[in-house]
Amino acid sequence: MLNVKILGPGCANCKKLEAVAREAASAAGVQAEFEKVSDMKQIMRYDLLSTPGLVINDTLVSSGRIPTMAEVQKWLCA
């Protein structure tokens, strides 16, 4: 099972990113555990320049934007 983290303070973009990531995982048939990370100390461990951030299995794959569902699926299935 993949571990997916949404990094950010809980803003509208963070929620949209989580929705896109959940939808991408579901559409790809990938089992994933989702976690919201809003603690700035934890967020800074990922060298994030701007939120929202998307982390898959402890690797930062996206920051500062909302990727497309196709992009997220590609990362989940890599």
C-alpha positions, -999 to 999 in steps of 0.1 A, spaced: 0 0 0 13 35 -9 16 62 16 3 96 2 8 128 21 -9 161 14 13 189 27 -3 223 36 -22 243 61 -56 230 50 -64 257 24 -88 252 -5 -59 241 -28 -48 215 -3 -83 201 -2 -85 201 -40 -52 183 -42 -64 156 -18 -95 151 -38 -75 148 -71 -51 123 -55 -79 102 -40 -97 101 -73 -65 92 -92 -58 63 -68 -93 51 -70 -94 53 -109 -60 35 -111 -71 8 -87 -42 16 -64 -45 11 -26 -32 41 -8 -32 55 27 -38 93 28 -24 116 54 -28 153 58 3 171 71 -3 207 84 26 209 109 52 233 94 81 215 110 71 183 92 63 201 60 98 217 60 114 182 61 104 178 25 122 210 12 88 223 1 90 258 -14 52 264 -16 21 245 -7 2 224 -15 27 196 -17 22 159 -27 44 132 -12 42 96 -23 62 71 -2 83 99 13 92 114 -21 80 149 -29 65 147 -64 46 181 -66 46 214 -49 29 248 -53 3 236 -78 -25 211 -83 -14 184 -107 -38 167 -131 -53 134 -123 -32 118 -151 0 131 -135 -10 118 -101 -19 84 -116 15 82 -133 33 89 -100 11 64 -81 18 37 -106 56 43 -111 
